[in-house]
Structure formats: C-alpha cells, structure tokens
Amino acid sequence: MIREKVIRPLPGLPMVLLALGILGINTWLLVNAAQVPTPRSIVLGLAIYVLTAIALGGFLVVQPNEAKVLTLFGKYSGTVKEAGFWWVNPFTRKTRLSLRTRNFETAKLKVNDAH
C-alpha cells in the first residue's frame, strides 16, 4: 500500500537566481574562450547550457488549496502541499490535485409563495 509522503522541495527563487548566475558565468566564460577557441571549451560551454535548460524544467507553482503529486519514471516520489514557488527534480512528472472541499450539501428550503 502506498502512503502519502508530503515533501518540501527547494525554494524556487534561490534556484532561479542560481540558474541565472550559472548562465551569466557560462556566457562570460564562452565570450572569453572565443578569443582562443578550443573544442573542449566549446563542448563544455554547450553542455552547461543544456544542463541548465534541463534544470529550468523543475520549477512548479502550487496554488492555495492545491497539491502537486510527483512521480519519477512512474514511481510515486511525494506530494507538495505547501503553496508557493518551488523547484523539484526536473525529471519528475507534476500532476495537479485539487484539495477544495466538495461536500457542499443543501437541504430543501421552504418557500412561502402566494400561489
């Protein structure tokens, strides 16, 4: 039996700043390496760009009264219930799950009518 595992992923804003910092440093290094290009520096720079682009796929926003169920290659890895901007493993599938109360019950109302 699978039990719910509530996880608290990494905050999204520091991860955005980290990704932008990596992209900035990588761009600066590639511009400096363009003066004396070597195959190693070009391949390394492109690999860092690709890895950063993959990492950008890990961001998710959880709204209030909502949860995200995370599955990694079909295996349940956890649930994010806390509202906010988060970063998780970019290879996880993020499925939205509503936590709204749906037990709205109304009884029959007596209506006084002239007829």
Accessible surface in RSA format (square Angstrom, percent):
REM  Atomic radii and reference values for relative SASA: ProtOr
REM  Chains: A
REM  Algorithm: Lee & Richards
REM  Probe-radius: 1.40
REM  Slices: 20
REM RES _ NUM      All-atoms   Total-Side   Main-Chain    Non-polar    All polar
REM                ABS   REL    ABS   REL    ABS   REL    ABS   REL    ABS   REL
RES MET A   1   205.79 106.6 120.91  80.0  84.88 202.1 101.05  85.9 104.74 138.8
RES ILE A   2   135.29  77.0 109.33  81.4  25.96  62.6 113.11  81.5  22.18  60.2
RES ARG A   3   182.33  76.6 167.44  85.4  14.89  35.5  63.06  86.2 119.27  72.3
RES GLU A   4   101.43  58.2  65.17  49.3  36.26  86.3  35.01  67.7  66.42  54.2
RES LYS A   5   109.78  53.6 106.39  65.3   3.38   8.1  65.28  58.8  44.50  47.4
RES VAL A   6    88.89  58.5  59.54  53.9  29.35  70.7  59.54  51.7  29.35  79.6
RES ILE A   7    55.42  31.5  45.48  33.9   9.95  24.0  51.44  37.0   3.98  10.8
RES ARG A   8   158.83  66.7 126.66  64.6  32.17  76.6  57.17  78.1 101.66  61.6
RES PRO A   9    15.66  11.4   2.96   2.7  12.70  46.2  13.48  11.1   2.18  13.5
RES LEU A  10    94.20  52.5  92.93  66.5   1.27   3.2  93.30  65.5   0.90   2.4
RES PRO A  11    60.74  44.3  60.48  55.1   0.26   0.9  60.59  50.0   0.15   0.9
RES GLY A  12     0.67   0.8   0.00   N/A   0.67   0.8   0.00   0.0   0.67   1.5
RES LEU A  13   117.16  65.2 115.55  82.7   1.62   4.1 115.55  81.1   1.62   4.3
RES PRO A  14    74.40  54.2  67.80  61.8   6.60  24.0  70.27  58.0   4.13  25.7
RES MET A  15    36.83  19.1  35.46  23.5   1.36   3.2  21.11  18.0  15.71  20.8
RES VAL A  16    39.62  26.1  39.62  35.9   0.00   0.0  39.62  34.4   0.00   0.0
RES LEU A  17   111.21  61.9 102.71  73.5   8.50  21.4 103.32  72.6   7.90  21.2
RES LEU A  18    97.08  54.1  90.87  65.0   6.21  15.6  96.63  67.9   0.45   1.2
RES ALA A  19     9.86   9.1   7.62  11.8   2.25   5.1   9.58  13.5   0.28   0.7
RES LEU A  20   107.13  59.7  99.02  70.8   8.11  20.4  99.38  69.8   7.75  20.9
RES GLY A  21    33.26  41.0   0.00   N/A  33.26  41.0  32.24  88.5   1.02   2.3
RES ILE A  22    69.48  39.5  66.45  49.5   3.03   7.3  67.95  48.9   1.53   4.2
RES LEU A  23    45.28  25.2  44.99  32.2   0.29   0.7  45.28  31.8   0.00   0.0
RES GLY A  24    41.26  50.9   0.00   N/A  41.26  50.9  35.23  96.7   6.02  13.5
RES ILE A  25   110.23  62.7 107.85  80.3   2.38   5.7 109.52  78.9   0.70   1.9
RES ASN A  26     4.58   3.2   3.31   3.2   1.27   3.1   2.02   4.9   2.55   2.5
RES THR A  27    62.50  44.5  62.49  63.3   0.02   0.0  52.18  70.1  10.33  15.6
RES TRP A  28   155.62  62.5 151.06  73.1   4.56  10.7 132.19  70.5  23.43  38.0
RES LEU A  29    88.41  49.2  85.92  61.5   2.48   6.2  86.12  60.5   2.28   6.1
RES LEU A  30    41.40  23.1  36.69  26.2   4.71  11.8  36.90  25.9   4.50  12.1
RES VAL A  31    94.67  62.3  89.04  80.6   5.63  13.6  92.12  80.0   2.55   6.9
RES ASN A  32    60.34  41.6  51.28  49.6   9.05  21.8  21.70  52.2  38.64  37.3
RES ALA A  33    26.10  24.0  16.15  24.9   9.95  22.6  25.47  35.9   0.64   1.7
RES ALA A  34    67.77  62.3  45.72  70.6  22.05  50.2  51.54  72.6  16.23  43.0
RES GLN A  35   147.05  82.2 112.92  82.5  34.13  81.3  43.22  92.0 103.83  78.7
RES VAL A  36   114.05  75.0 107.18  97.0   6.87  16.6 108.73  94.5   5.32  14.4
RES PRO A  37    83.24  60.7  62.62  57.1  20.61  74.9  63.02  52.0  20.22 125.7
RES THR A  38    59.90  42.6  58.62  59.4   1.28   3.1  52.87  71.0   7.04  10.6
RES PRO A  39   109.33  79.7 104.09  94.9   5.24  19.1 109.03  90.0   0.30   1.9
RES ARG A  40   198.33  83.3 188.17  95.9  10.17  24.2  74.18 101.4 124.15  75.2
RES SER A  41    29.24  24.7  21.78  29.1   7.46  17.2  26.31  56.0   2.92   4.1
RES ILE A  42    81.12  46.2  81.12  60.4   0.00   0.0  81.12  58.4   0.00   0.0
RES VAL A  43   100.10  65.9  98.16  88.9   1.95   4.7  99.26  86.2   0.84   2.3
RES LEU A  44   102.28  57.0  99.94  71.5   2.34   5.9 102.01  71.6   0.27   0.7
RES GLY A  45     3.00   3.7   0.00   N/A   3.00   3.7   2.56   7.0   0.44   1.0
RES LEU A  46   102.70  57.2 102.47  73.3   0.23   0.6 102.58  72.0   0.13   0.3
RES ALA A  47    42.62  39.2  35.33  54.5   7.30  16.6  41.74  58.8   0.89   2.3
RES ILE A  48    49.99  28.4  49.01  36.5   0.97   2.3  49.99  36.0   0.00   0.0
RES TYR A  49    66.90  31.2  63.38  36.1   3.53   9.2  53.36  40.1  13.55  16.7
RES VAL A  50    87.14  57.3  84.89  76.9   2.25   5.4  87.07  75.7   0.07   0.2
RES LEU A  51   116.91  65.1 111.74  79.9   5.17  13.0 112.48  79.0   4.42  11.9
RES THR A  52     9.84   7.0   6.19   6.3   3.65   8.7   5.80   7.8   4.04   6.1
RES ALA A  53    63.26  58.2  48.84  75.4  14.42  32.8  50.61  71.3  12.65  33.5
RES ILE A  54    72.15  41.1  63.28  47.1   8.87  21.4  70.36  50.7   1.80   4.9
RES ALA A  55    33.40  30.7  32.34  49.9   1.06   2.4  33.05  46.5   0.35   0.9
RES LEU A  56    79.40  44.2  66.89  47.9  12.51  31.5  67.13  47.1  12.27  33.0
RES GLY A  57    46.00  56.7   0.00   N/A  46.00  56.7  34.71  95.3  11.29  25.3
RES GLY A  58     0.00   0.0   0.00   N/A   0.00   0.0   0.00   0.0   0.00   0.0
RES PHE A  59    43.64  21.8  25.25  15.6  18.39  47.9  25.38  15.4  18.26  52.3
RES LEU A  60    10.61   5.9   3.70   2.6   6.91  17.4  10.61   7.4   0.00   0.0
RES VAL A  61    73.88  48.6  66.38  60.1   7.49  18.1  66.38  57.7   7.49  20.3
RES VAL A  62     2.82   1.9   0.00   0.0   2.82   6.8   0.00   0.0   2.82   7.6
RES GLN A  63    94.90  53.1  94.25  68.9   0.65   1.5  33.06  70.4  61.84  46.9
RES PRO A  64   100.90  73.5  84.79  77.3  16.11  58.6  88.70  73.2  12.20  75.8
RES ASN A  65   103.72  71.5  87.69  84.7  16.03  38.6   7.80  18.8  95.92  92.7
RES GLU A  66    11.29   6.5  10.63   8.0   0.66   1.6   1.87   3.6   9.42   7.7
RES ALA A  67     0.00   0.0   0.00   0.0   0.00   0.0   0.00   0.0   0.00   0.0
RES LYS A  68    33.49  16.3  33.49  20.6   0.00   0.0   0.00   0.0  33.49  35.7
RES VAL A  69    34.75  22.9  34.75  31.5   0.00   0.0  34.75  30.2   0.00   0.0
RES LEU A  70     3.07   1.7   3.07   2.2   0.00   0.0   3.07   2.2   0.00   0.0
RES THR A  71    32.92  23.4  32.26  32.7   0.67   1.6  26.57  35.7   6.35   9.6
RES LEU A  72    56.88  31.7  53.15  38.0   3.73   9.4  53.15  37.3   3.73  10.0
RES PHE A  73   170.77  85.4 128.58  79.6  42.19 109.8 143.24  86.8  27.54  78.8
RES GLY A  74    74.34  91.7   0.00   N/A  74.34  91.7  36.45 100.0  37.90  84.9
RES LYS A  75   158.62  77.4 153.23  94.0   5.39  12.8 101.52  91.4  57.10  60.8
RES TYR A  76    49.16  23.0  34.45  19.6  14.71  38.3  33.79  25.4  15.37  18.9
RES SER A  77    33.35  28.2  26.79  35.7   6.57  15.1  27.00  57.5   6.35   8.9
RES GLY A  78     0.00   0.0   0.00   N/A   0.00   0.0   0.00   0.0   0.00   0.0
RES THR A  79     4.71   3.3   4.71   4.8   0.00   0.0   1.18   1.6   3.53   5.3
RES VAL A  80     0.37   0.2   0.37   0.3   0.00   0.0   0.37   0.3   0.00   0.0
RES LYS A  81    85.35  41.6  71.59  43.9  13.76  32.8  32.02  28.8  53.33  56.8
RES GLU A  82    91.57  52.6  81.48  61.6  10.09  24.0  43.92  84.9  47.66  38.9
RES ALA A  83    48.14  44.3  28.34  43.7  19.80  45.0  28.51  40.1  19.63  52.0
RES GLY A  84    29.03  35.8   0.00   N/A  29.03  35.8  28.31  77.7   0.72   1.6
RES PHE A  85    81.39  40.7  68.70  42.6  12.70  33.0  68.70  41.7  12.70  36.3
RES TRP A  86    12.84   5.2  12.84   6.2   0.00   0.0  12.84   6.8   0.00   0.0
RES TRP A  87    43.11  17.3  42.03  20.3   1.08   2.5  40.40  21.5   2.71   4.4
RES VAL A  88     9.74   6.4   5.15   4.7   4.59  11.1   9.74   8.5   0.00   0.0
RES ASN A  89    60.90  42.0  52.22  50.5   8.68  20.9  21.22  51.1  39.68  38.4
RES PRO A  90    32.45  23.7  15.37  14.0  17.08  62.1  15.37  12.7  17.08 106.2
RES PHE A  91   117.93  59.0  99.25  61.5  18.68  48.6 104.64  63.4  13.29  38.0
RES THR A  92    11.56   8.2   5.69   5.8   5.87  14.0   5.72   7.7   5.84   8.8
RES ARG A  93   174.17  73.1 167.29  85.3   6.88  16.4  56.12  76.7 118.05  71.5
RES LYS A  94    58.76  28.7  30.72  18.8  28.05  66.8  20.34  18.3  38.42  40.9
RES THR A  95    61.88  44.0  59.29  60.1   2.60   6.2  53.92  72.4   7.97  12.0
RES ARG A  96   149.23  62.7 127.12  64.8  22.11  52.7  46.72  63.9 102.51  62.1
RES LEU A  97    84.82  47.2  83.24  59.5   1.58   4.0  84.82  59.6   0.00   0.0
RES SER A  98    31.45  26.6  10.51  14.0  20.94  48.2   9.74  20.8  21.70  30.4
RES LEU A  99    75.86  42.2  51.04  36.5  24.82  62.4  56.03  39.4  19.83  53.4
RES ARG A 100   151.45  63.6 135.38  69.0  16.06  38.2  46.27  63.2 105.17  63.7
RES THR A 101   113.64  80.8  80.37  81.5  33.27  79.3  52.17  70.1  61.47  92.9
RES ARG A 102   173.34  72.8 133.75  68.2  39.59  94.3  68.03  93.0 105.31  63.8
RES ASN A 103   116.28  80.2  96.59  93.3  19.69  47.4  43.92 105.7  72.36  69.9
RES PHE A 104   185.50  92.8 152.02  94.2  33.47  87.1 158.23  95.9  27.26  78.0
RES GLU A 105   161.87  92.9 130.73  98.9  31.14  74.1  47.35  91.6 114.52  93.5
RES THR A 106   100.91  71.8  70.30  71.3  30.61  72.9  43.60  58.6  57.31  86.6
RES ALA A 107    84.28  77.5  61.78  95.3  22.50  51.2  71.19 100.2  13.09  34.7
RES LYS A 108   209.19 102.1 175.90 107.9  33.29  79.3 125.80 113.2  83.39  88.8
RES LEU A 109   153.86  85.7 130.22  93.2  23.64  59.4 131.10  92.1  22.76  61.3
RES LYS A 110   187.07  91.3 148.56  91.2  38.51  91.7 101.79  91.6  85.28  90.8
RES VAL A 111   119.07  78.4  91.96  83.3  27.11  65.3  94.81  82.4  24.26  65.8
RES ASN A 112   133.48  92.1 100.39  97.0  33.09  79.7  37.50  90.3  95.98  92.8
RES ASP A 113   109.42  76.6  75.87  75.5  33.55  79.3  23.43  55.2  85.99  85.8
RES ALA A 114   106.26  97.7  59.67  92.1  46.59 106.0  72.23 101.7  34.03  90.1
RES HIS A 115   202.75 110.8 137.08  95.3  65.67 168.0 105.67 108.9  97.08 113.0
END  Absolute sums over single chains surface
CHAIN  1 A     9163.9       7545.8       1618.1       6187.2       2976.7
END  Absolute sums over all chains
TOTAL          9163.9       7545.8       1618.1       6187.2       2976.7
